[in-house]
């Protein structure tokens, strides 16, 4: 069975400091990983996906199959980055694009 | 494009009543997913539907819960004889199809329906 683990419920950093939100997964197949973000009073939205290998809003995430990790990183945190971040894994067992989410990490960027 | 529309946004029910949550997917999307978020927990997959078909309901409780996505109209998540433990936020998402050339398709989420059972 697939599982996504986000060990930190809350991560508090100062503005301008580096950010790393941790995500580990377990999955027997070839994983497809995503990061979704939920800003205050807004709906969940895609931030980035590993298959695209892109940087969105300064965030990057590299899939490390050896460590089964997909940590989200940003070199310099901004106040507007404060939000809830969810790591998700897409699996196709049983059919369909089923996303398994982690429990989320609340990022708080302080001035 | 109105995105995924869920209603009601907030629903209060007494124990034993029925709750119906509606989800209108993005126009043109034929795949709908329902997720539940309990307090202090992440999003838990419940069910995945295409038009008139349930593809994967492995996350649905065996009793009292049902979902449908008819040919016409929104997807409905129905909870019969609600109990306090059903209190949660229920999120619907939709996608164009499950997979494209770029891999798994991105899900577009609704704002959620918050169910409170008294």
gemmi code that builds the backbone of each chain (N, CA, C; Angstrom):
import gemmi

chains = {
    "A": [
        ("UNK", (0.848, -1.192, 0.000), (0.000, 0.000, 0.000), (0.885, 1.245, 0.000)),
        ("UNK", (0.378, 2.297, -0.616), (1.159, 3.516, -0.685), (0.943, 4.348, 0.568)),
        ("UNK", (1.969, 5.095, 0.914), (1.892, 5.948, 2.098), (2.763, 7.172, 1.884)),
        ("UNK", (2.306, 8.305, 2.388), (3.075, 9.541, 2.321), (3.217, 10.079, 3.737)),
        ("UNK", (4.433, 10.396, 4.104), (4.700, 10.870, 5.459), (5.289, 12.271, 5.436)),
        ("UNK", (4.649, 13.158, 6.151), (5.198, 14.496, 6.357), (5.411, 14.630, 7.864)),
        ("UNK", (6.655, 14.540, 8.319), (6.897, 14.427, 9.754), (6.607, 15.682, 10.564)),
        ("UNK", (6.620, 16.827, 9.911), (6.437, 18.083, 10.653), (5.032, 18.623, 10.455)),
        ("UNK", (4.324, 18.861, 11.561), (3.001, 19.479, 11.447), (3.141, 20.976, 11.252)),
        ("UNK", (4.171, 21.538, 11.856), (4.365, 22.987, 11.788), (5.843, 23.281, 11.591)),
        ("UNK", (6.118, 24.178, 10.658), (7.486, 24.622, 10.438), (7.482, 26.141, 10.440)),
        ("UNK", (8.233, 26.707, 11.334), (8.284, 28.154, 11.468), (9.682, 28.641, 11.114)),
        ("UNK", (9.766, 29.572, 10.160), (11.058, 30.117, 9.745), (10.947, 31.627, 9.652)),
        ("UNK", (12.102, 32.288, 9.652), (12.119, 33.724, 9.461), (12.190, 34.047, 7.974)),
        ("UNK", (11.659, 35.184, 7.640), (11.713, 35.660, 6.262), (13.170, 35.705, 5.796)),
        ("UNK", (13.408, 35.189, 4.593), (14.755, 35.170, 4.052), (15.541, 33.915, 4.391)),
        ("UNK", (15.033, 33.106, 5.298), (15.705, 31.867, 5.675), (15.336, 30.758, 4.692)),
        ("UNK", (16.196, 29.748, 4.577), (15.847, 28.623, 3.696), (14.736, 27.776, 4.294)),
        ("UNK", (13.985, 27.164, 3.394), (12.859, 26.325, 3.804), (13.043, 24.925, 3.221)),
        ("UNK", (12.770, 23.927, 4.058), (12.720, 22.561, 3.557), (11.559, 21.843, 4.231)),
        ("UNK", (10.590, 21.468, 3.445), (9.447, 20.705, 3.948), (9.675, 19.262, 3.556)),
        ("UNK", (9.670, 18.405, 4.547), (10.039, 17.014, 4.291), (8.836, 16.163, 3.864)),
        ("UNK", (9.132, 15.237, 2.955), (8.127, 14.293, 2.492), (8.817, 12.986, 2.167)),
        ("UNK", (8.346, 11.916, 2.753), (8.822, 10.578, 2.415), (7.630, 9.735, 1.980)),
        ("UNK", (7.902, 8.784, 1.125), (6.807, 7.967, 0.612), (7.192, 6.504, 0.614)),
        ("UNK", (6.199, 5.671, 0.547), (6.421, 4.244, 0.303), (5.434, 3.825, -0.766)),
        ("UNK", (5.977, 3.177, -1.774), (5.155, 2.751, -2.909), (5.935, 1.718, -3.688)),
        ("UNK", (5.318, 0.645, -4.047), (6.022, -0.449, -4.720), (6.237, -0.190, -6.200)),
        ("UNK", (5.455, 0.707, -6.775), (5.577, 0.967, -8.200), (6.445, 2.187, -8.476)),
        ("UNK", (6.308, 2.732, -9.660), (7.044, 3.940, -10.027), (6.224, 5.153, -9.600)),
        ("UNK", (6.721, 5.926, -8.665), (5.872, 6.969, -8.082), (5.786, 8.237, -8.928)),
        ("UNK", (4.684, 8.896, -8.803), (4.553, 10.260, -9.315), (4.174, 11.121, -8.119)),
        ("UNK", (5.003, 12.110, -7.844), (4.835, 12.908, -6.639), (4.443, 14.337, -6.964)),
        ("UNK", (3.644, 14.905, -6.061), (3.151, 16.258, -6.214), (3.278, 16.996, -4.880)),
        ("UNK", (3.331, 18.314, -4.983), (3.129, 19.175, -3.817), (1.921, 20.063, -4.107)),
        ("UNK", (0.968, 20.028, -3.171), (-0.184, 20.908, -3.230), (-0.077, 21.912, -2.092)),
        ("UNK", (-0.655, 23.093, -2.301), (-0.592, 24.140, -1.291), (-1.992, 24.696, -1.051)),
        ("UNK", (-2.237, 25.053, 0.187), (-3.520, 25.663, 0.536), (-3.238, 26.932, 1.319)),
        ("UNK", (-3.437, 28.070, 0.660), (-3.291, 29.351, 1.336), (-4.535, 29.609, 2.171)),
        ("UNK", (-4.407, 30.517, 3.108), (-5.505, 30.791, 4.035), (-6.784, 31.135, 3.281)),
        ("UNK", (-7.849, 30.418, 3.617), (-9.179, 30.663, 3.052), (-9.248, 30.406, 1.545)),
        ("UNK", (-8.302, 29.663, 1.024), (-8.359, 29.314, -0.395), (-8.398, 27.802, -0.547)),
        ("UNK", (-8.712, 27.363, -1.729), (-8.787, 25.929, -1.950), (-7.417, 25.343, -2.252)),
        ("UNK", (-7.339, 24.049, -2.104), (-6.104, 23.331, -2.382), (-5.742, 23.485, -3.864)),
        ("UNK", (-4.480, 23.753, -4.138), (-4.058, 23.915, -5.536), (-2.681, 23.305, -5.729)),
        ("UNK", (-2.431, 22.903, -6.952), (-1.143, 22.288, -7.271), (-0.029, 23.322, -7.184)),
        ("UNK", (1.066, 22.936, -6.548), (2.246, 23.792, -6.516), (3.241, 23.306, -7.565)),
        ("UNK", (3.627, 22.036, -7.460), (4.493, 21.492, -8.499), (4.434, 19.964, -8.483)),
        ("UNK", (4.961, 19.383, -9.549), (4.973, 17.936, -9.703), (6.354, 17.516, -10.149)),
        ("UNK", (6.790, 16.367, -9.708), (8.184, 15.984, -9.958), (8.426, 15.746, -11.441)),
        ("UNK", (7.407, 15.324, -12.152), (7.589, 14.957, -13.544), (7.910, 16.183, -14.400)),
        ("UNK", (7.536, 17.361, -13.909), (7.761, 18.582, -14.669), (9.148, 19.167, -14.425)),
        ("UNK", (9.738, 18.827, -13.292), (11.067, 19.322, -12.928), (11.144, 20.847, -13.058)),
        ("UNK", (10.146, 21.518, -12.556), (10.117, 22.970, -12.682), (10.180, 23.615, -11.304)),
        ("UNK", (10.402, 24.913, -11.336), (10.415, 25.698, -10.105), (9.212, 26.632, -10.136)),
        ("UNK", (8.402, 26.559, -9.088), (7.222, 27.403, -9.002), (7.339, 28.273, -7.758)),
        ("UNK", (7.215, 29.563, -7.935), (7.302, 30.522, -6.821), (8.596, 30.325, -6.034)),
        ("UNK", (9.636, 29.884, -6.724), (10.926, 29.701, -6.079), (11.092, 28.361, -5.394)),
        ("UNK", (10.037, 27.546, -5.397), (10.094, 26.225, -4.779), (10.580, 25.179, -5.788)),
        ("UNK", (11.353, 24.238, -5.304), (11.758, 23.085, -6.085), (11.618, 21.840, -5.232)),
        ("UNK", (11.511, 20.711, -5.908), (11.461, 19.433, -5.192), (12.080, 18.380, -6.091)),
        ("UNK", (12.983, 17.617, -5.555), (13.643, 16.559, -6.315), (13.239, 15.199, -5.778)),
        ("UNK", (12.866, 14.330, -6.682), (12.505, 12.979, -6.284), (13.778, 12.169, -6.057)),
        ("UNK", (13.949, 11.654, -4.880), (15.090, 10.822, -4.540), (14.575, 9.408, -4.277)),
        ("UNK", (14.712, 8.567, -5.279), (14.152, 7.214, -5.162), (14.918, 6.384, -4.140)),
        ("UNK", (16.212, 6.655, -3.996), (17.003, 5.901, -3.034), (16.542, 6.150, -1.603)),
        ("UNK", (16.225, 7.398, -1.319), (15.763, 7.759, 0.024), (14.241, 7.820, 0.095)),
        ("UNK", (13.582, 7.516, -0.990), (12.116, 7.620, -1.109), (11.629, 8.942, -0.518)),
        ("UNK", (12.211, 10.022, -1.028), (11.845, 11.344, -0.513), (11.522, 12.292, -1.655)),
        ("UNK", (10.771, 13.319, -1.307), (10.399, 14.362, -2.279), (10.256, 15.661, -1.485)),
        ("UNK", (11.371, 16.093, -0.920), (11.345, 17.276, -0.057), (11.166, 18.548, -0.877)),
        ("UNK", (10.409, 19.469, -0.316), (10.145, 20.760, -0.964), (11.105, 21.795, -0.396)),
        ("UNK", (11.758, 22.547, -1.290), (12.775, 23.485, -0.828), (12.600, 24.850, -1.462)),
        ("UNK", (13.023, 25.851, -0.686), (13.081, 27.209, -1.208), (14.234, 27.917, -0.505)),
        ("UNK", (15.111, 28.556, -1.239), (16.298, 29.140, -0.602), (15.991, 30.310, 0.328)),
        ("UNK", (14.993, 31.124, -0.019), (14.694, 32.312, 0.790), (13.181, 32.431, 0.989)),
        ("UNK", (12.725, 32.191, 2.178), (11.286, 32.216, 2.455), (10.727, 33.631, 2.392)),
        ("UNK", (9.525, 33.739, 1.854), (8.799, 35.007, 1.805), (7.545, 34.892, 2.672)),
        ("UNK", (7.080, 36.036, 3.124), (5.910, 36.037, 4.008), (4.710, 35.379, 3.324)),
        ("UNK", (4.573, 35.594, 2.024), (3.422, 35.035, 1.302), (3.499, 33.527, 1.109)),
        ("UNK", (4.601, 32.930, 1.528), (4.715, 31.468, 1.459), (3.988, 30.783, 2.610)),
        ("UNK", (3.582, 31.546, 3.583), (2.863, 30.964, 4.731), (1.594, 30.283, 4.232)),
        ("UNK", (1.486, 29.002, 4.494), (0.360, 28.206, 3.979), (0.497, 26.783, 4.500)),
        ("UNK", (-0.475, 25.965, 4.125), (-0.442, 24.534, 4.429), (0.041, 23.815, 3.179)),
        ("UNK", (1.031, 22.957, 3.341), (1.612, 22.254, 2.210), (1.384, 20.753, 2.348)),
        ("UNK", (0.896, 20.165, 1.269), (0.620, 18.733, 1.265), (1.449, 18.044, 0.179)),
        ("UNK", (2.108, 16.990, 0.558), (2.787, 16.128, -0.382), (1.816, 15.027, -0.803)),
        ("UNK", (1.824, 14.641, -2.070), (0.879, 13.630, -2.533), (1.543, 12.707, -3.541)),
        ("UNK", (1.091, 11.471, -3.526), (1.618, 10.450, -4.418), (0.482, 9.918, -5.284)),
        ("UNK", (0.738, 9.821, -6.564), (-0.278, 9.313, -7.480), (-0.020, 7.848, -7.766)),
        ("UNK", (-1.045, 7.046, -7.617), (-0.904, 5.617, -7.875), (-2.011, 5.156, -8.788)),
        ("UNK", (-1.744, 4.080, -9.502), (-2.725, 3.588, -10.469), (-3.187, 2.176, -10.164)),
        ("UNK", (-2.922, 1.718, -8.970), (-3.409, 0.394, -8.600), (-4.921, 0.451, -8.470)),
        ("UNK", (-5.592, -0.478, -9.063), (-7.042, -0.487, -8.986), (-7.713, 0.473, -9.943)),
        ("UNK", (-6.895, 1.174, -10.728), (-7.491, 2.070, -11.709), (-7.619, 3.493, -11.217)),
        ("UNK", (-7.359, 4.407, -12.099), (-7.606, 5.795, -11.750), (-6.422, 6.501, -11.150)),
        ("UNK", (-6.480, 7.788, -11.205), (-5.424, 8.670, -10.749), (-5.681, 9.001, -9.284)),
        ("UNK", (-5.431, 8.063, -8.406), (-5.744, 8.248, -7.006), (-4.565, 8.899, -6.305)),
        ("UNK", (-4.815, 10.017, -5.655), (-3.775, 10.717, -4.913), (-3.832, 10.324, -3.440)),
        ("UNK", (-2.687, 9.945, -2.911), (-2.557, 9.696, -1.472), (-1.811, 10.872, -0.883)),
        ("UNK", (-2.421, 11.524, 0.100), (-1.835, 12.724, 0.687), (-1.155, 12.436, 2.015)),
        ("UNK", (-0.150, 13.264, 2.299), (0.388, 13.293, 3.646), (-0.512, 14.134, 4.531)),
        ("UNK", (-0.150, 14.226, 5.791), (-0.975, 14.957, 6.752), (-0.768, 16.467, 6.678)),
        ("UNK", (0.207, 16.879, 5.894), (0.388, 18.308, 5.696), (1.361, 18.945, 6.670)),
        ("UNK", (2.011, 19.997, 6.222), (2.892, 20.803, 7.079), (2.468, 22.263, 6.969)),
        ("UNK", (2.209, 22.860, 8.105), (1.866, 24.280, 8.135), (3.165, 25.083, 8.155)),
        ("UNK", (3.410, 25.855, 7.122), (4.602, 26.709, 7.067), (4.224, 28.114, 7.517)),
        ("UNK", (4.951, 28.601, 8.472), (4.727, 29.958, 8.972), (6.011, 30.743, 8.783)),
        ("UNK", (5.936, 31.796, 7.990), (7.104, 32.629, 7.754), (6.952, 33.900, 8.569)),
        ("UNK", (7.891, 34.099, 9.475), (7.815, 35.244, 10.377), (8.763, 36.349, 9.937)),
        ("UNK", (8.349, 37.556, 10.223), (9.180, 38.719, 9.834), (10.355, 38.902, 10.776)),
    ],
    "B": [
        ("UNK", (-14.520, 29.930, -16.541), (-14.430, 28.609, -15.958), (-14.591, 28.719, -14.447)),
        ("UNK", (-15.680, 28.178, -13.914), (-15.977, 28.358, -12.502), (-15.189, 27.406, -11.630)),
        ("UNK", (-14.471, 26.480, -12.187), (-13.744, 25.523, -11.371), (-14.689, 24.509, -10.774)),
        ("UNK", (-14.213, 23.804, -9.756), (-15.018, 22.793, -9.084), (-15.905, 23.480, -8.048)),
        ("UNK", (-17.186, 23.268, -8.168), (-18.137, 23.908, -7.259), (-18.725, 22.866, -6.323)),
        ("UNK", (-18.621, 23.154, -5.045), (-19.189, 22.268, -4.052), (-20.252, 23.002, -3.248)),
        ("UNK", (-21.339, 22.294, -2.984), (-22.345, 22.864, -2.093), (-23.063, 21.760, -1.337)),
        ("UNK", (-23.492, 22.071, -0.129), (-23.308, 23.352, 0.542), (-21.885, 23.506, 1.081)),
        ("UNK", (-21.481, 24.694, 1.399), (-20.166, 24.894, 2.008), (-20.163, 24.424, 3.460)),
        ("UNK", (-21.272, 24.624, 4.105), (-21.407, 24.180, 5.500), (-22.752, 23.474, 5.650)),
        ("UNK", (-22.732, 22.353, 6.337), (-23.944, 21.580, 6.538), (-23.958, 21.074, 7.975)),
        ("UNK", (-25.069, 21.324, 8.649), (-25.221, 20.846, 10.021), (-26.343, 19.824, 10.043)),
        ("UNK", (-26.055, 18.679, 10.624), (-27.047, 17.628, 10.719), (-27.042, 17.066, 12.141)),
        ("UNK", (-28.190, 16.550, 12.535), (-28.281, 15.835, 13.809), (-28.017, 14.358, 13.550)),
        ("UNK", (-27.584, 13.698, 14.572), (-27.321, 12.266, 14.447), (-28.543, 11.533, 13.893)),
        ("UNK", (-28.301, 10.669, 12.921), (-29.382, 9.891, 12.331), (-29.951, 10.484, 11.060)),
        ("UNK", (-29.654, 11.754, 10.795), (-30.154, 12.372, 9.567), (-29.255, 12.004, 8.391)),
        ("UNK", (-29.674, 12.426, 7.227), (-28.898, 12.171, 6.014), (-28.191, 13.451, 5.572)),
        ("UNK", (-27.009, 13.275, 5.037), (-26.266, 14.410, 4.488), (-26.009, 14.147, 2.998)),
        ("UNK", (-26.258, 15.171, 2.197), (-25.976, 15.076, 0.757), (-25.052, 16.218, 0.374)),
        ("UNK", (-23.926, 15.852, -0.200), (-22.948, 16.846, -0.621), (-22.834, 16.784, -2.139)),
        ("UNK", (-22.822, 17.958, -2.760), (-22.825, 18.001, -4.208), (-21.515, 18.566, -4.751)),
        ("UNK", (-21.168, 18.087, -5.914), (-19.924, 18.533, -6.540), (-20.136, 18.649, -8.042)),
        ("UNK", (-19.942, 19.845, -8.566), (-19.973, 20.046, -10.010), (-18.531, 20.200, -10.482)),
        ("UNK", (-18.042, 19.287, -11.311), (-16.637, 19.343, -11.729), (-16.380, 20.497, -12.697)),
        ("UNK", (-15.133, 20.709, -12.979), (-14.749, 21.670, -14.010), (-15.419, 21.249, -15.311)),
        ("UNK", (-15.902, 22.217, -16.051), (-16.587, 21.908, -17.315), (-15.663, 21.108, -18.223)),
        ("UNK", (-16.159, 19.979, -18.673), (-15.355, 19.130, -19.535), (-14.621, 18.024, -18.808)),
        ("UNK", (-14.544, 18.118, -17.487), (-13.892, 17.058, -16.718), (-14.863, 15.903, -16.518)),
        ("UNK", (-14.353, 14.690, -16.749), (-15.220, 13.523, -16.640), (-14.873, 12.644, -15.447)),
        ("UNK", (-13.857, 13.067, -14.673), (-13.413, 12.269, -13.525), (-13.599, 13.068, -12.247)),
        ("UNK", (-14.198, 12.448, -11.278), (-14.458, 13.110, -9.996), (-13.911, 12.262, -8.857)),
        ("UNK", (-13.351, 12.932, -7.884), (-12.771, 12.270, -6.713), (-13.339, 12.928, -5.452)),
        ("UNK", (-13.575, 12.118, -4.454), (-13.995, 12.644, -3.151), (-12.939, 12.289, -2.106)),
        ("UNK", (-12.617, 13.296, -1.294), (-11.671, 13.126, -0.195), (-12.308, 13.638, 1.093)),
        ("UNK", (-11.882, 13.051, 2.195), (-12.370, 13.492, 3.509), (-11.183, 13.947, 4.344)),
        ("UNK", (-11.378, 15.032, 5.059), (-10.328, 15.532, 5.946), (-10.902, 15.635, 7.344)),
        ("UNK", (-10.431, 14.741, 8.206), (-10.830, 14.788, 9.604), (-9.910, 15.755, 10.344)),
        ("UNK", (-10.369, 16.292, 11.466), (-9.517, 17.218, 12.226), (-8.158, 16.604, 12.525)),
        ("UNK", (-7.116, 17.388, 12.327), (-5.743, 16.965, 12.613), (-5.237, 15.855, 11.688)),
        ("UNK", (-5.956, 15.567, 10.626), (-5.502, 14.526, 9.703), (-5.401, 15.075, 8.289)),
        ("UNK", (-4.718, 14.355, 7.445), (-4.609, 14.759, 6.049), (-5.844, 14.369, 5.264)),
        ("UNK", (-5.748, 14.587, 3.975), (-6.853, 14.234, 3.086), (-6.844, 12.737, 2.827)),
        ("UNK", (-7.988, 12.103, 3.056), (-8.095, 10.666, 2.844), (-8.965, 10.405, 1.627)),
        ("UNK", (-8.440, 9.618, 0.708), (-9.189, 9.256, -0.485), (-10.426, 8.448, -0.119)),
        ("UNK", (-11.539, 8.768, -0.768), (-12.758, 7.997, -0.520), (-13.166, 7.221, -1.769)),
        ("UNK", (-13.393, 7.966, -2.861), (-13.959, 7.318, -4.039), (-13.584, 8.103, -5.286)),
        ("UNK", (-13.492, 7.351, -6.396), (-13.170, 7.941, -7.699), (-14.236, 7.482, -8.687)),
        ("UNK", (-14.831, 8.440, -9.374), (-15.914, 8.130, -10.292), (-15.689, 8.753, -11.653)),
        ("UNK", (-16.135, 8.051, -12.650), (-16.329, 8.637, -13.966), (-17.836, 8.709, -14.169)),
        ("UNK", (-18.225, 9.315, -15.254), (-19.658, 9.431, -15.515), (-20.344, 8.066, -15.423)),
        ("UNK", (-21.295, 7.966, -14.492), (-22.139, 6.779, -14.324), (-21.370, 5.547, -13.851)),
        ("UNK", (-20.118, 5.690, -13.516), (-19.338, 4.526, -13.055), (-18.519, 4.852, -11.818)),
        ("UNK", (-18.481, 3.926, -10.891), (-17.560, 4.017, -9.760), (-16.318, 3.219, -10.131)),
        ("UNK", (-15.180, 3.891, -10.175), (-13.941, 3.237, -10.594), (-13.202, 2.637, -9.392)),
        ("UNK", (-13.148, 3.383, -8.322), (-12.406, 2.930, -7.136), (-13.093, 3.486, -5.901)),
        ("UNK", (-13.634, 2.635, -5.075), (-14.290, 3.086, -3.839), (-13.613, 2.481, -2.616)),
        ("UNK", (-12.322, 2.226, -2.764), (-11.599, 1.550, -1.693), (-11.517, 2.362, -0.400)),
        ("UNK", (-11.730, 3.665, -0.482), (-11.658, 4.500, 0.707), (-13.004, 4.804, 1.338)),
        ("UNK", (-14.037, 4.250, 0.790), (-15.382, 4.525, 1.303), (-15.694, 3.583, 2.465)),
        ("UNK", (-16.241, 4.110, 3.552), (-16.724, 3.211, 4.613), (-17.757, 2.253, 4.022)),
        ("UNK", (-17.779, 1.038, 4.570), (-18.625, -0.013, 3.989), (-20.107, 0.285, 4.123)),
        ("UNK", (-20.478, 1.006, 5.149), (-21.906, 1.254, 5.391), (-22.177, 2.754, 5.412)),
        ("UNK", (-23.363, 3.097, 5.068), (-23.954, 4.449, 5.181), (-23.446, 5.426, 4.124)),
        ("UNK", (-22.313, 5.170, 3.497), (-21.746, 6.101, 2.515), (-21.985, 5.586, 1.101)),
        ("UNK", (-22.367, 6.498, 0.214), (-22.495, 6.147, -1.189), (-22.181, 7.371, -2.032)),
        ("UNK", (-21.800, 7.116, -3.266), (-21.480, 8.212, -4.173), (-21.979, 7.868, -5.556)),
        ("UNK", (-22.319, 8.913, -6.289), (-22.746, 8.718, -7.667), (-22.304, 9.917, -8.499)),
        ("UNK", (-22.188, 9.677, -9.781), (-21.851, 10.732, -10.733), (-22.682, 10.452, -11.972)),
        ("UNK", (-23.912, 10.950, -11.996), (-24.820, 10.610, -13.091), (-24.411, 11.266, -14.403)),
        ("UNK", (-25.051, 10.797, -15.436), (-24.764, 11.316, -16.773), (-25.020, 12.825, -16.823)),
        ("UNK", (-26.059, 13.245, -16.192), (-26.382, 14.665, -16.111), (-26.386, 15.092, -14.654)),
        ("UNK", (-25.834, 16.238, -14.378), (-25.886, 16.759, -13.024), (-24.616, 16.507, -12.243)),
        ("UNK", (-24.594, 17.011, -11.012), (-23.378, 16.927, -10.213), (-23.148, 15.544, -9.627)),
        ("UNK", (-21.973, 15.350, -9.110), (-21.688, 14.154, -8.318), (-22.255, 14.379, -6.918)),
        ("UNK", (-22.768, 13.318, -6.340), (-23.369, 13.389, -5.005), (-22.655, 12.415, -4.075)),
        ("UNK", (-22.257, 12.923, -2.925), (-21.779, 12.050, -1.847), (-22.876, 12.035, -0.790)),
        ("UNK", (-23.364, 10.841, -0.498), (-24.504, 10.703, 0.398), (-24.068, 9.942, 1.644)),
        ("UNK", (-24.416, 10.500, 2.777), (-24.106, 9.845, 4.047), (-25.430, 9.655, 4.798)),
        ("UNK", (-25.787, 8.410, 4.993), (-27.035, 8.113, 5.693), (-26.777, 7.942, 7.186)),
        ("UNK", (-27.787, 8.270, 7.972), (-27.747, 8.078, 9.433), (-26.418, 8.578, 10.005)),
        ("UNK", (-26.171, 9.848, 9.814), (-24.873, 10.414, 10.201), (-24.621, 10.243, 11.700)),
        ("UNK", (-23.330, 10.105, 12.015), (-22.867, 10.037, 13.406), (-21.844, 11.141, 13.608)),
        ("UNK", (-21.494, 11.412, 14.853), (-20.585, 12.528, 15.152), (-19.241, 12.338, 14.454)),
        ("UNK", (-18.830, 11.096, 14.313), (-17.540, 10.828, 13.671), (-17.501, 11.173, 12.199)),
        ("UNK", (-18.668, 11.462, 11.613), (-18.704, 11.863, 10.207), (-18.379, 13.344, 10.038)),
        ("UNK", (-18.329, 14.074, 11.139), (-18.002, 15.505, 11.072), (-16.604, 15.663, 10.468)),
        ("UNK", (-16.543, 16.383, 9.374), (-15.277, 16.525, 8.643), (-15.486, 17.499, 7.496)),
        ("UNK", (-14.376, 17.813, 6.839), (-14.455, 18.556, 5.582), (-14.371, 17.548, 4.451)),
        ("UNK", (-15.266, 17.666, 3.516), (-15.306, 16.744, 2.373), (-14.943, 17.542, 1.120)),
        ("UNK", (-13.877, 17.083, 0.476), (-13.384, 17.782, -0.701), (-13.644, 16.954, -1.953)),
        ("UNK", (-14.063, 17.656, -2.975), (-14.246, 17.046, -4.279), (-13.162, 17.592, -5.201)),
        ("UNK", (-12.708, 16.765, -6.114), (-11.738, 17.190, -7.121), (-12.143, 16.590, -8.453)),
        ("UNK", (-11.703, 17.210, -9.520), (-11.997, 16.653, -10.836), (-10.765, 16.721, -11.718)),
        ("UNK", (-10.763, 15.894, -12.739), (-9.684, 15.940, -13.729), (-10.265, 15.600, -15.088)),
        ("UNK", (-9.517, 15.990, -16.099), (-9.965, 15.772, -17.469), (-10.021, 14.283, -17.772)),
        ("UNK", (-8.983, 13.570, -17.392), (-8.898, 12.125, -17.503), (-7.859, 11.710, -16.482)),
        ("UNK", (-7.648, 10.407, -16.352), (-6.757, 10.037, -15.262), (-5.289, 10.171, -15.634)),
        ("UNK", (-5.006, 10.075, -16.907), (-3.593, 10.097, -17.267), (-3.437, 10.644, -18.679)),
        ("UNK", (-2.422, 11.451, -18.876), (-2.125, 11.974, -20.211), (-0.687, 11.707, -20.561)),
        ("UNK", (-0.214, 12.401, -21.566), (1.164, 12.198, -22.009), (2.160, 12.634, -20.946)),
        ("UNK", (1.734, 13.580, -20.133), (2.623, 14.105, -19.095), (2.527, 13.373, -17.788)),
        ("UNK", (1.921, 12.187, -17.797), (1.789, 11.457, -16.547), (0.413, 11.660, -15.934)),
        ("UNK", (0.352, 11.415, -14.645), (-0.926, 11.525, -13.947), (-1.477, 12.935, -14.082)),
        ("UNK", (-2.761, 13.037, -14.354), (-3.347, 14.350, -14.523), (-3.540, 15.066, -13.197)),
        ("UNK", (-3.456, 16.378, -13.284), (-3.579, 17.204, -12.090), (-5.039, 17.280, -11.679)),
        ("UNK", (-5.282, 17.203, -10.396), (-6.626, 17.344, -9.875), (-6.902, 18.809, -9.536)),
        ("UNK", (-8.093, 19.259, -9.883), (-8.561, 20.583, -9.489), (-9.545, 20.401, -8.345)),
        ("UNK", (-9.273, 21.064, -7.237), (-10.075, 20.866, -6.033), (-11.143, 21.935, -5.864)),
        ("UNK", (-12.238, 21.524, -5.242), (-13.250, 22.460, -4.798), (-12.888, 23.023, -3.438)),
        ("UNK", (-13.701, 23.945, -2.968), (-13.432, 24.604, -1.686), (-13.817, 23.744, -0.491)),
        ("UNK", (-14.534, 22.663, -0.747), (-14.889, 21.748, 0.330), (-16.257, 22.023, 0.926)),
        ("UNK", (-16.815, 20.974, 1.525), (-18.069, 21.087, 2.278), (-17.781, 20.616, 3.695)),
        ("UNK", (-18.094, 21.483, 4.637), (-17.820, 21.125, 6.038), (-19.090, 20.614, 6.682)),
        ("UNK", (-19.052, 19.351, 7.077), (-20.199, 18.716, 7.713), (-19.996, 18.697, 9.225)),
        ("UNK", (-20.991, 19.173, 9.932), (-20.982, 19.111, 11.395), (-22.185, 18.306, 11.849)),
        ("UNK", (-21.918, 17.280, 12.617), (-22.996, 16.438, 13.133), (-23.148, 16.718, 14.627)),
        ("UNK", (-24.345, 17.146, 14.995), (-24.594, 17.500, 16.400), (-25.000, 16.270, 17.211)),
    ],
}
model = gemmi.Model(1)
for chain_id, residues in chains.items():
    chain = gemmi.Chain(chain_id)
    for i, (resn, *xyz) in enumerate(residues, 1):
        res = gemmi.Residue()
        res.name, res.seqid = resn, gemmi.SeqId(i, " ")
        for name, pos in zip(("N", "CA", "C"), xyz):
            atom = gemmi.Atom()
            atom.name, atom.element = name, gemmi.Element(name[0])
            atom.pos, atom.b_iso = gemmi.Position(*pos), 0.0
            res.add_atom(atom)
        chain.add_residue(res)
    model.add_chain(chain)
structure = gemmi.Structure()
structure.add_model(model)
structure.setup_entities()
